[in-house]
Amino acid sequence: MKVDNTNHSSKTLKQMQDKLAQCLAFEKKYGKTTRTTAMIKWCTSEQYRKNVKAFNTATANTMKAMGPYKWAEVVSKKTNYIL
């Protein structure tokens, strides 16, 4: 596996290659985990990075639209908001 581009990422190619190598070494030593699987997929798939970025942006926009008061209620579970 290798990293071929850095589209949809603020990381450099070298940083992504290092993270990929780190995840593969971890999996070899300890076995697969959901975090390493996701990180490997993030490093190697441009479409996955694009989807992650879109999800994070949508989540941030939702939190901004709710405002600090409503978001504090959701976090503290004082109301019956359905997310």
N, C-alpha and C positions, 0 to 999 in steps of 0.2 A: 504494500500500500504506500502511496505517496501523495503529497499535497501538490496540486498542479496550478492552483491560482489562489488569490486572496480576495476575490470578489465577495461582497457582503460581509466584510470583516475589517476590523481596525488593526488586526495583528499583521506582522510581517510574515513573509514566506518562511523565514528561518524560525520564527517563534512557533508557527503552526507545525513545522516539521519536528521541532524539539518536543512539543506537546504530544504529537502522534507517537514518537519514539518512546516517550515516558509512559504513555498509556499502554502501548504494546508490551513494554517491559513489565509493567504492573500486572497485566493480564497473564503473562507467561509465569510470573512468580506466584500470584494469588488466585488466578482464575477470573472469569468475566464477571463484571458488575454492570448495573444499569448506567452508572456514571461513566465508566470507561467506554462502554458501547456507544453512548450518546456523544462523548467527546471524540471518539474515533470517527463516527459518522459526521460530526461537525467539521472535523479537519479534512475529510476526504470528499465531502459532497457539497457542491455549490448550492444545489437546490435546498438541502437541509439547512444550510446557513441562512438562506433567504427566508425560509419558513420560520426559523427561530427568531430572526430579526423582526419579521412581521408580527409574530405573536407577542414579542416583548414590547413593540411599539403600541399595539392594540391594548395590551394590559396597562401600560403607562397612561395612555390616553383615557382609558376608562377610569383609572384612579384620579386623574386630574379633573375629569368631568364630574365626578362624585363630590369633589371638594373635601377639605380636611375634616369637616364635621361628620359627614355621612360615612367617610372612609373609617374614621375612628369608631363609629358605631358598628360597622361591619367587623372590624378587627376585634373589638371587645365583645362581640356577639350579644349586644343589648337589644337588637331588633331582629326581625325575621326576614332579612334580605336574602334573596335567592340569587346566587351568582352563577 
